[in-house]
Amino acid sequence: MVGSAGSAEEALTLAGRLRPDVLLLDLELPAMGGVEAIPRLAEASPSTRVLVFTAYDTEERVLGAIQSGAKGYLLKGAASAEIARAVRAVAEGGSALEPSIAAKLVAAVRAPGGTGRLTAREREVLRLIAEGLPSKQIARALGISERTVKFHTASLLRKLGADNRAQAVALAAQRGLLDAPRSR
C-alpha cells in the first residue's frame, strides 16, 4: 500500500492507518520536523521502519535522525536503483546509508566523547541561552525560526552531553566555550 503526506501530522495519521513496512521521510516538514516525527511514527506504527530521504546531510541532521530511530538515510538525487535497494534493505530489517552519510556517522563516533564540535550557529545559540533568552527571542535575534533554534539547542545539548539548557551553559563555561556575554 502506498500513501503520501504533506506534513508530519498527516504522516502520523497515515502510518497509524496504513501500517507501512517502510516510510520514506523528508526532514523538512511544516510544523513538526522529520527528526521530531520519527519517534512519534514509531509510536503510531511500531512495525514501520523509517528511511530518511532528504536534501540535508549535516552531521547534526544525520545523527539526529539515526538517534531518533531512522533505519536509513538517503539524499535526494539518489538513483532509483539505490532507492529501491535501500527500501528493500530497510524492509528486511537492515539499514541503508549512502557512503557520504556513513562517513559522517563514522566521523561523529570517532570524535571525542562521540560528539562533534559545536558549529558557529550552535555557539551563537548557546551564547544567547547563556544570556537567559528563550527560544522565541533567540530566533528573533538570529533571524531564524524557533524550530531551527530548538534543533540547534538539541544538537548542542547532545554534543555537550547535557540534559538541559542550564547544564549546557555550565558545561560550556567549564570548557571555555562561552564568550563574555553581551550587555543588553
PyMOL commands that set and color helices and strands:
alter all, ss='L'
color gray80, all
select helices_A, chain A and resi 8-18+34-44+59-68+80-91+99-110+112-114+120-130+135-142+146-160+165-174
alter helices_A, ss='H'
color red, helices_A
select strands_A, chain A and resi 22-25+49-54+72-75+96-97
alter strands_A, ss='S'
color yellow, strands_A
deselect
rebuild
show_as cartoon
